[in-house]
């Protein structure tokens, strides 16, 4: 290689180290924030589109479902030479979906748009694979940790922003901002994402496995994420969940024998990978459980005997410390992980989730209690998210980064749905005659969440 050519490549390498990390984290943050827009807008969507609250809930549910179904596909595509193309194509789909959420039209158009936006939730494994390939080990470790944190911490950013825009400009004003940021993410991707290095030819997609996995996840996640379905149609919910689990087992048996599986289930046999996915599952379930408890409690009018009667924007502000603490954990935890090791860090962080539930259970009478609780939760979940990739990638070849992390993202989505459903189930069992849950329902839910986190911490540590 000539000296000028070597110098040019050296300059390009320095430029990549400077611009690519910020671009990857920003793309992940923007896409995750747009994906979280559904939760604070449910009531406003029901009013503006003239649909029930159960129907409006689908603006969130369909996004999580879409993300869970597309993540394994994107992880497979991102394992070879098609990574940049797959990333940009997905960002284009997300932007098109954002257009659908803004255009005047029927409720079905909004649901279609939200489903398209949900595809962006599967981008994080591809961004992690890009960082691992394009950056040196020190930089890539930090960036991958921040990418993992951004997917959860963005929720605290999206909630108050969506509430403020909805209060002043209606639902479409909030979704219009979603269109702006997704278009910006696409343009950032076009300008900064490097082409993948020379890689072996990627085998064709296992479309049969993809279809079976999609059917199984939809059948499992719908009943897990819809507490009203259990309240009014319990047999149908149980039947759908059972059918989904059967299809999931069938898919697993087929993937185990496939020569080029969509998801390499054999990798889950490694203790490190199994423990990391367990921690992410529990972290996701606990996060959505406690966040749903806090937002519902904060918005309950004081006439119920408790609560603070906050509006959507004010309740969203309560969650901002969750994001701040999560990002702080993303900056601190990689150094802690280097000293203690990823397994110990993840186990300790999972146990810390219990403290968040405890603070909420005993300190919720004043607004400071829920704020401290979500701050603790944000640091704990951020710590899990930051340390968890190190556990998985320590035993994963670089070319399999996207596929390995896509499995973790699916596990997280199932945890999100389970946590959301748990909160609804427990509170609905304690509803008073005025329609509001008894305070004991919040205590019970906190105990369940804390016990779940402690159990997972013990399993991760052993």
C-alpha positions in Angstrom: 0.0 0.0 0.0 1.4 3.4 -0.9 2.1 6.0 1.8 -0.6 8.4 0.5 -3.1 5.6 0.4 -2.2 4.5 4.0 -2.5 8.1 5.2 -5.9 8.5 3.5 -7.2 5.4 5.2 -5.8 6.5 8.5 -7.7 9.8 8.2 -10.9 7.9 7.3 -10.4 5.7 10.4 -10.1 8.8 12.7 -13.2 10.4 11.1 -15.2 7.2 11.7 -14.2 7.0 15.3 -15.3 10.6 15.8 -18.6 10.7 13.9 -19.9 7.1 13.9 -20.4 6.6 17.6 -22.6 9.7 18.0 -24.5 8.8 14.8 -25.3 5.3 15.9 -26.5 6.3 19.4 -28.6 9.1 18.0 -30.3 6.9 15.4 -31.1 4.3 18.2 -32.4 7.1 20.5 -34.6 8.7 17.9 -36.1 5.4 16.7 -36.7 4.2 20.2 -38.3 7.5 21.2 -40.7 7.3 18.3 -41.6 3.7 19.2 -42.6 4.8 22.7 -44.9 7.6 21.5 -47.9 5.2 21.6 -48.2 4.9 25.4 -48.9 8.5 26.4 -51.2 9.2 23.5 -53.7 6.3 24.0 -56.4 8.4 25.6 -56.0 11.2 23.1 -56.1 8.7 20.2 -59.3 7.2 21.5 -60.9 10.6 21.6 -59.7 12.0 18.3 -60.4 8.8 16.3 -63.6 7.9 18.1 -62.4 4.4 19.1 -62.4 2.6 22.5 -59.4 2.7 24.8 -58.8 -1.0 24.1 -58.6 -0.2 20.4 -56.3 2.8 21.0 -54.0 0.6 23.0 -53.1 -1.1 19.7 -51.1 2.0 18.8 -48.6 0.7 21.3 -49.2 -3.0 21.1 -48.8 -3.2 17.3 -45.4 -1.4 17.6 -44.1 -3.9 20.1 -45.4 -6.8 18.0 -43.8 -5.4 14.8 -40.5 -4.9 16.6 -40.5 -8.4 18.0 -41.3 -10.0 14.6 -38.9 -8.0 12.5 -35.9 -8.1 14.9 -34.8 -11.7 14.1 -35.1 -11.0 10.3 -33.0 -7.8 10.6 -30.5 -9.7 12.8 -30.1 -12.3 10.1 -29.8 -9.7 7.3 -27.3 -7.7 9.4 -24.9 -10.6 9.7 -23.4 -10.1 6.3 -22.7 -7.7 3.5 -26.3 -6.4 3.4 -26.1 -4.7 6.8 -26.0 -1.1 5.6 -28.7 -1.7 3.0 -30.9 -3.4 5.5 -30.4 -0.6 8.0 -31.2 2.2 5.6 -34.2 0.3 4.1 -35.6 -0.2 7.6 -35.2 3.5 8.4 -37.0 4.3 5.2 -39.9 2.0 6.2 -40.0 3.7 9.6 -40.1 7.2 7.9 -42.9 6.0 5.6 -44.8 4.8 8.6 -44.4 8.2 10.3 -46.0 9.7 7.2 -49.0 7.4 7.7 -49.4 8.6 11.3 -49.6 12.2 10.3 -51.9 12.0 7.2 -55.6 12.4 7.8 -57.3 9.1 7.4 -59.0 6.2 9.1 -57.8 4.6 12.3 -56.5 1.6 10.3 -54.0 4.0 8.6 -52.6 5.1 12.0 -52.2 1.4 13.0 -50.4 0.6 9.8 -48.1 3.5 10.4 -47.4 2.5 13.9 -46.6 -1.1 12.8 -44.1 0.3 10.2 -42.5 2.5 13.0 -42.2 -0.6 15.1 -39.8 -2.2 12.6 -37.2 0.4 13.8 -37.1 -1.3 17.2 -35.2 -4.2 15.5 -32.4 -1.9 14.3 -30.2 -1.9 17.4 -28.5 -5.3 16.7 -27.5 -4.0 13.3 -26.1 -0.8 14.8 -24.2 -2.9 17.4 -22.7 -5.0 14.6 -21.7 -1.9 12.8 -19.9 -0.5 15.9 -18.2 -3.8 16.6 -16.8 -4.0 13.0 -15.9 -0.4 12.3 -14.5 0.7 15.7 -11.6 -0.6 17.8 -12.5 -2.7 20.9 -12.4 0.1 23.4 -14.6 2.4 21.5 -17.0 -0.3 20.3 -17.5 -1.6 23.9 -18.6 1.8 25.0 -20.8 2.5 22.0 -22.5 -0.9 22.2 -23.3 -0.3 25.9 -24.8 3.1 25.1 -26.9 1.6 22.2 -28.4 -0.9 24.6 -29.2 1.8 27.1 -30.7 4.1 24.5 -33.4 1.7 23.6 -34.9 1.9 27.1 -33.8 5.3 28.3 -35.5 6.9 25.3 -38.9 6.2 26.9 -38.4 8.9 29.5 -37.7 11.3 26.7 -40.6 10.5 24.5 -43.3 10.5 27.2 -43.2 14.1 28.3 -42.6 15.4 24.8 -45.6 13.5 23.4 -47.8 14.7 26.3 -46.8 18.4 25.8 -47.4 18.3 22.0 -50.7 16.5 22.4 -52.0 19.0 25.0 -51.2 21.9 22.7 -51.5 20.6 19.1 -53.4 17.3 19.2 -52.3 13.8 18.4 -51.0 14.6 14.9 -48.6 17.2 16.3 -46.9 14.6 18.4 -46.7 12.2 15.4 -45.4 15.0 13.2 -42.4 15.3 15.4 -42.0 11.6 15.0 -41.9 12.1 11.3 -39.2 14.8 11.6 -36.9 12.7 13.8 -37.3 9.5 11.8 -36.5 11.4 8.6 -33.5 12.9 10.4 -32.4 9.4 11.5 -32.6 8.2 7.9 -30.5 11.1 6.6 -27.9 10.5 9.4 -27.7 6.9 8.4 -27.2 7.7 4.7 -24.4 10.1 5.6 -22.5 8.1 8.3 -23.1 4.3 8.1 -20.0 2.7 6.5 -20.3 -0.2 4.1 -19.6 -3.6 5.8 -16.2 -5.1 5.3 -15.7 -8.0 2.9 -17.7 -10.9 4.4 -18.6 -14.4 3.4 -21.8 -14.7 1.4 -24.8 -14.7 3.7 -27.0 -17.7 3.3 -30.6 -17.1 2.2 -33.2 -16.3 4.8 -35.2 -19.0 6.5 -38.6 -17.7 5.5 -40.5 -20.7 6.9 -38.9 -20.1 10.3 -39.6 -16.4 10.0 -43.3 -16.9 9.4 -43.6 -19.5 12.2 -41.8 -17.2 14.6 -43.9 -14.2 13.6 -47.1 -16.2 14.2 -45.9 -17.5 17.5 -44.8 -14.1 18.8 -48.0 -12.4 17.8 -50.1 -15.1 19.5 -48.0 -14.9 22.7 -47.6 -11.1 22.9 -51.2 -10.1 22.2 -52.6 -11.8 25.4 -49.5 -10.8 27.4 -49.9 -7.2 26.5 -53.7 -6.8 26.7 -55.1 -7.1 30.3 -58.6 -6.2 29.0 -58.6 -9.3 26.9 -58.1 -11.4 30.0 -60.8 -9.4 31.9 -63.5 -9.9 29.3 -62.5 -12.9 27.2 -60.2 -15.0 29.5 -60.8 -18.4 27.6 -59.9 -16.8 24.3 -56.8 -15.1 25.8 -55.7 -18.4 27.4 -56.3 -20.3 24.1 -54.4 -17.8 22.1 -51.5 -17.9 24.5 -51.4 -21.7 24.6 -51.5 -21.8 20.8 -48.7 -19.4 20.6 -46.5 -21.4 22.9 -47.2 -24.6 20.9 -46.2 -22.8 17.7 -43.1 -21.5 19.4 -42.1 -25.0 20.5 -42.6 -26.2 16.9 -40.5 -23.4 15.6 -37.8 -24.1 18.1 -37.7 -27.8 17.1 -37.5 -26.8 13.4 -34.8 -24.2 14.0 -32.7 -26.6 16.0 -32.4 -28.9 13.0 -32.1 -26.2 10.3 -28.7 -26.0 8.5 -29.0 -22.2 8.4 -31.5 -21.1 11.1 -33.0 -17.7 11.5 -32.0 -17.8 15.2 -29.1 -20.0 16.4 -30.8 -21.6 19.4 -27.7 -23.6 20.2 -26.0 -20.4 21.3 -28.5 -20.1 24.1 -27.0 -23.2 25.6 -24.0 -21.2 26.7 -24.5 -20.2 30.4 -23.3 -16.7 29.8 -25.8 -16.1 27.0 -28.6 -17.7 28.9 -28.0 -15.6 32.0 -27.8 -12.4 30.0 -31.1 -13.0 28.3 -32.7 -13.9 31.6 -31.5 -10.6 33.1 -32.9 -8.7 30.1 -36.2 -10.4 30.3 -36.6 -9.6 33.9 -35.3 -6.1 33.5 -37.8 -5.4 30.7 -40.7 -6.9 32.7 -39.8 -5.0 35.8 -39.3 -1.7 33.9 -42.7 -1.7 32.3 -44.4 -2.9 35.5 -43.0 -0.1 37.6 -43.3 2.5 34.9 -47.0 1.6 34.4 -47.6 1.7 38.2 -45.9 5.1 38.5 -47.7 6.8 35.6 -51.1 5.4 36.6 -50.6 6.4 40.2 -49.4 9.9 39.3 -52.4 10.5 37.0 -55.0 9.3 39.5 -57.0 12.2 40.9 -56.7 12.9 44.6 -60.4 12.4 44.9 -59.7 8.7 44.8 -57.9 9.0 48.2 -54.4 8.9 46.7 -52.6 10.0 43.6 -51.6 13.5 42.3 -54.0 14.1 39.4 -51.1 15.0 37.0 -51.9 15.5 33.3 -50.1 13.6 30.5 -47.2 16.1 30.2 -46.7 16.3 34.0 -46.8 12.5 34.4 -44.3 12.3 31.6 -41.9 14.6 33.4 -41.9 12.2 36.3 -40.2 9.7 34.0 -37.4 12.0 32.8 -35.1 11.0 35.7 -35.5 7.4 34.5 -33.8 8.4 31.2 -31.2 10.6 32.9 -30.2 7.8 35.3 -30.2 5.3 32.5 -27.7 7.3 30.4 -25.6 7.9 33.5 -25.4 4.2 34.0 -24.4 3.7 30.4 -21.4 6.0 31.0 -20.3 4.5 34.3 -21.1 0.8 34.1 -18.6 -0.2 31.3 -15.7 0.8 33.7 -17.4 -1.1 36.6 -17.8 -4.1 34.3 -14.1 -4.0 33.5 -13.4 -4.4 37.2 -16.1 -6.7 38.4 -16.9 -8.6 35.3 -20.2 -8.5 33.3 -22.0 -11.3 35.2 -21.5 -9.7 38.6 -22.5 -6.3 37.3 -25.7 -7.6 35.7 -26.6 -9.6 38.9 -26.1 -6.6 41.1 -28.1 -4.3 38.7 -31.0 -6.8 38.6 -31.1 -6.9 42.4 -31.1 -3.0 42.4 -34.4 -3.1 40.5 -36.0 -4.4 43.8 -35.0 -1.1 45.5 -37.0 0.8 43.0 -40.1 -1.2 43.8 -39.4 -0.8 47.6 -39.1 3.0 47.3 -42.4 3.3 45.4 -44.2 1.0 47.8 -43.3 2.9 50.9 -42.8 6.5 49.6 -45.6 7.0 47.1 -47.6 9.3 49.3 -45.5 12.3 48.1 -44.5 12.9 44.5 -40.9 12.6 45.4 -41.3 8.9 46.2 -42.2 7.8 42.6 -39.5 10.1 41.2 -36.9 8.5 43.3 -38.3 5.1 42.4 -38.0 5.6 38.7 -34.5 7.1 39.1 -33.3 4.0 40.9 -35.1 1.9 38.2 -33.5 3.9 35.4 -30.0 3.4 36.8 -30.7 -0.4 37.4 -32.1 -1.0 33.9 -29.5 1.1 32.3 -26.8 -0.9 34.1 -28.3 -4.2 32.9 -28.5 -2.8 29.4 -24.9 -1.6 29.4 -23.3 -4.7 30.9 -25.5 -7.3 29.2 -24.0 -7.0 25.7 -20.5 -7.8 27.2 -21.8 -11.1 28.5 -23.2 -12.1 25.1 -20.5 -10.7 22.8 -17.7 -12.3 24.9 -18.7 -15.7 23.5 -20.0 -14.5 20.1 -18.0 -14.3 16.9 -17.9 -10.7 15.5 -19.8 -11.8 12.3 -22.6 -13.1 14.5 -23.1 -10.0 16.5 -26.4 -8.9 14.9 -28.0 -12.3 15.2 -26.9 -12.8 18.8 -28.2 -9.4 19.9 -31.4 -9.8 18.0 -32.4 -12.7 20.2 -31.8 -10.5 23.2 -34.0 -7.8 21.7 -36.9 -10.3 21.2 -36.5 -11.5 24.8 -36.7 -7.8 26.0 -39.9 -7.2 23.9 -41.6 -10.2 25.6 -40.5 -8.9 29.0 -42.0 -5.5 28.2 -45.3 -7.1 27.3 -45.3 -9.3 30.4 -44.5 -6.3 32.7 -47.3 -4.2 31.1 -49.8 -7.1 31.5 -48.8 -7.8 35.1 -49.5 -4.3 36.1 -52.9 -4.4 34.5 -53.8 -7.8 36.0 -52.8 -7.0 39.6 -54.5 -3.5 39.6 -57.7 -4.8 38.0 -58.0 -7.4 40.8 -58.1 -4.5 43.4 -60.5 -2.1 41.6 -62.9 -0.3 44.0 -66.5 0.7 43.2 -65.4 4.1 41.8 -63.2 2.4 39.2 -59.9 3.2 40.8 -57.6 0.4 42.2 -57.1 0.2 46.0 -53.7 1.3 47.2 -53.1 -2.3 48.2 -53.0 -3.2 44.5 -49.9 -1.0 44.1 -48.3 -2.6 47.1 -49.0 -6.1 45.8 -47.7 -5.3 42.3 -44.5 -3.8 43.9 -44.0 -7.0 46.0 -44.4 -9.2 42.9 -42.0 -7.0 40.9 -39.4 -7.0 43.7 -39.6 -10.8 44.2 -39.2 -11.3 40.4 -36.1 -9.1 40.3 -34.5 -10.8 43.4 -35.1 -14.3 41.9 -33.5 -13.3 38.6 -30.5 -11.8 40.4 -29.9 -15.0 42.2 -30.2 -17.0 39.0 -27.9 -14.7 37.1 -25.3 -14.8 39.8 -25.1 -18.6 40.1 
